[in-house]
Amino acid sequence: MQLALLVLVVLIGSAFCSGVEAALLTVNPIRVHELAVRKRPVTGAKRLAKLRQKLGRTLTVLVITNNGFNIFGSLMLGSYATFVFEKNNISEIALPIFSIGLTILVILFGEILPKSIGSHFAIEVSLASASVLHFLGVIMRPLSLLLEKLLPVITTENEISTDEEEIRQMARLGSQKGQIEADEAAMIAKVFQLNDLKARDLMTPRVSAPTLNGSAAIRDLKDALINNNNQWWVVLGTGVDKVVGIANRENLLTALLKGEGDLTAAELSETVEFVPEMIRVDKLLTNFNDDKRGVRVVVDEFGGFVGLIGAEAVLAVLAGWWRKSSS
């Protein structure tokens, strides 16, 4: 009875160490961080985050504990089993059977099964074992510090980090496994595409941009406004590349209906905001947040008018409508 109890203790100890080790190596660090920084952190999440930050030290504690059960525990069991079997005069038959059986039990129930469970329920096992690991770490602190002096690599901190390509792959895998929608994964990829594009890639070039002569009366611009349904028009002055402002087509047509056709395009124009043609589109999108008009005049390095760009051009990239020009 005592021998069976000792075998059970060794198996439980070995299984705990193996399962927790597998869980710690499998658990998603971003998920742990998210649980730890909540207003009401999940029980054990903060402690688990600290343990993962010093993963080398935590694994050292687990390895020492696991080997204590597997090696020292097995030796003790072998000695005690020899004593029990010799006392009952069955050592020649029982001892080899016991040794083989114990080895199989340790492999199956002390290693393989708990590691499978730990990997499958990584977050649950990690959170549940955080307090025990912390306690073991405190007890073994002197030994851990000595080992860290001898093996400095153990002290390396595990910082949470990722990059653009990794996020793309995670989104793609999430879509394939049905954890996120396919269109959501595609949207994530397109968001990163914004960082690779400049205003000049999306703008309507000057030769194609809708423009008005600022000194012209709007009654003389009636046909151009009716035949072209662009919402925003660039109002030009007399000088080369002189941009007076931008005018809203709806406002111009409203003025015509009110009988204000003698007003010039310049008088009905609004203040224009300029952006350099080399500005990244992700920064440009943020810039649009400050202005409900959602339109900018694009200028080159010399301040010359080279094109017009609206928020819808950026949204076209996110929606997948935009295609890079072959030129």
N, C-alpha and C positions, 0 to 999 in steps of 0.2 A: 504493500500500500504506500509506504513512504517512498519507494523507488518510483512508482508511477506518478506520485505527486511532484517529485523532483524533475522527472521527464517533462511533465506538463509546464512547470515553471520555466525550464530552459526553452521549450517550444514557444511559449507565450512571449518571453523576452526577445527571442530571436525574431519572431514574427513581427513584434512591435517595431523593432529597429529596421527590419527590412522594408516593411510597409511604409513607415514614415520617411525613410530615405527615398524610396521611389516616388512618394507623393511630393516631397520637397523638390526633387529634380524635374517633376512633371508639371507642377502647378504653374499657372500663368502668372508671372510677376505683376503684370499690369492689372489683372483681376484682384490680386492681393492688395496692391496699392489703392485701387478704387474702393475696396471694402474698408481700408484703414483710414482713408481721408473723409469718409462720410461724416455728416454732423453727428450721427449716432453710429459709431463704428461697430461692425460685427464683432461679437465676443472673440477675442484671440487674434483679431486681424492686425492690430498694431504690434503686438508681440511677434506675430509671424513675419511681418514686414521687417522688423529689426533682425530676426533670425536669418531671413533670406539675404539681408544686406551683408551679413557676415557669414555667407554660406559655407566658406571653407572651414571656419571654426565650428559651425553647427554640424557639418558632416564629420568632422574629426571626432566630436563627442559621440555621434551615432556609431561610427566605426569602432571606437574603443568599447562602447557598450555592447555592440553586436558581437564583437570578438570575445568579449568577456563571457557572454552566454554560450557562444558556439565552441570556443576552444577550452576555456577554463571550466565552463559548465559541463562539457562533454568529458573532460578528464576526471572531474569530480564524480560524474555519473558512472564512468567506467570503473573507478576505484570502488565506489560504493556497491555497484552491481557485482563486481568480483567478490567482495566481502559477503554479500547476501547469497550469491550462488554457491560459493564454497561452503558456507555455513550449512546449506541444504544439500551439499554434495551433488550439485547439477551443473557445476561451472563448465565442464567440458562441452556440454551440449548447449546450455542456455546462454553462455557468454558470447559465442560467435553470432548466435541468432539475435541477441540483444544489440550487439554492435551494428549488425547490418540493418536491423529494424530502426535503430536510433538514427542512423545515417539517412535512411530513406525518409523518415519523419521530418528530420531537420530540413532536408532538401525540398520536400513537398510543402510542409506546413510552416516551416520557418523561413523559407526563401521564396519559392515560386508563387505560391498562392497569395501570401501577403503583399508581394510586390505587384502582382496583378491587380489586387484590390486597391492598393495605394495609388497606382497609376490611374485606375478607372475613377476613383473618388478622391482625386488629388486635393481639391480645395477643402472638402469636408474633413479628410484625414489630417491635413496640415493644420487646419484651425483647431481641431480637437486635441492635437498633440502639442500645440505651441507652449502651453504652460508646463508640461512635463519636460520638454526640451530645454526650456528656460531653467528649470530646476536642476536638470542634469548639467547644464552649462555652468551654473554657479558652483556646483559641487566639484566639477572637474576643471575649474578655472586655473589653478596652479599648473596642472599638467598641460592644459591647452596653451598657456602662455609660454611654457618651456618649449613645446613643440613649435610654436610660432617663431621663437627665436632661432631654432634650428632650421625650420622650413618657412622662410618669410612669405612664400606664395600663399600660405594658408590665410594670411591677413588681408588678402586682396578683397576689396569691397565690390559687391555686385550692384552696380548702378542700373536703374531702369533706363533703357535707351532703345531707340528704334530709328529707322531711316525710311526714306520715301519708298524704296523698292520693297522693303519688308512689309510696309502697310499695304502696298498694292497686292502683294502675294497673299497677305492675310485676308484682304477683301475678296480676292479671287477664290481662295479656298472656302471662305465663309459662304460665298455664293454657290459653289459646287456642292457643299454639304447642306444647303438649304437653310443656313442659319441667318443669312441676310438675303434680301431680294437681289436679283440679277441687276436690275436697274440701279439699285443703291451702290453696288460694287462698281458699276460703270461710272456712276457719278463721282465716286471717290477718285477714280483714275483721272477723270477729266479735271477735277479740282487741282490735281498736281500739274496738269498740263498748263494751267494758267501761269505757273511760275516760269514756264519755258517760252512764253509768248510775250511779244512787245506790242505797244499800241500800233506801231506801223504795220504789224501783221494783220490786224483786224479792222483798221480804219478804212473809211471810204476815201480814196485818194482825192486830191484837190480837183483833178480833171473830171471826176464823177460826182463830187460833192455839190449839193444844191446851194447856189449862191445868188445874192441879190445886190444890185447897185444901191448903196446907201442913200444916194441923192435922188433916186427915182421915186416918183409918187406911186403909191400902191395901186392906183387905178390903172397905171401903165404896166403893172406887173400882174394884172388879173389873170391873163391867159396862162402865164407860167405857173401861177399858184394853183389854178384849176387843173392843169394837165399833169402836174407833178404832186403826188400826195405825200411827199416827205414832210415829217412833222416839224423838223428844225431846219432853218436856213441860215447860212453864214452871210452876214451883211458886211459888204466890203466898202472901204473908203476909196478916195481917189489915188492914194499912193500905192506903190507896189507892195503886195502882201499886207496892206493895211486892213486889219479886221476891226470893224466898228463894234460888232456885237453879234448876237444870234437872235433870230426872230421866229416866233411860233406861228406856223401856218394858220392855225385856228384863230389866233388873235388878229392876224392880217385880214383874213376873210371876214371876220366879225366887224372890223373897222370899215371894210368896203360896204357891208350891208347897212351899216349905220350912216352911210353917206360921208365918211371921212376919207375919201379917196385922195384928197390933196395932201394928206400926211405922207411923209417919206418913210422908207423902210428903216432908215437910221433912227427916226423919231419913235418908231414902234419896237425897236430892238431892245434886247435885254443884255445885261452885263455878261460878258463871255469869260470862261475860265480856260486857260491854256494848259496843255500837258506836253511834255517832250515826247518825241516819237519813240524814244528808247525806254520809256517807263514800262516796268513789268505789269502785266495785266492783272495779277493778283493785287498789287498796290493800287492800280487804277480802280478796281472794283471797290476797294475800301474808300477811295476818294469820292466815288459816286454817292456814298452814304450821306455825305455832307450837303448834297444838292439834289433836290427832288426832280430837277430838270433832266438829269441823267444824260447830259451831252457835253462833250468837250471838243475844243478846237486843238488839233495836233500841230505842233510846230517843230521845225528842225533845230539843229544846234545854233543857227544864226537867228532864230526867232521867226523864220519865215513860215507862212501858212502852208501846210502840206496835206492836211486831211481833216476829216471830221469823224468822231467816234462816239457812239452812244452805249448806254448800259445794255441794250439789247444785243450788241455784238458780243459782249462778254457772256451773256446768258446763252447765246447760241452755242458757245463752246461747251458750256455745262450741259446743255440739252442734246449735244451731239449733232447739231445742224451744221456747224462750221467745218469746212474741209480745207486743209492747207493747199494753197495755190501751187501748181506744178512749177511755176516760174520762181 
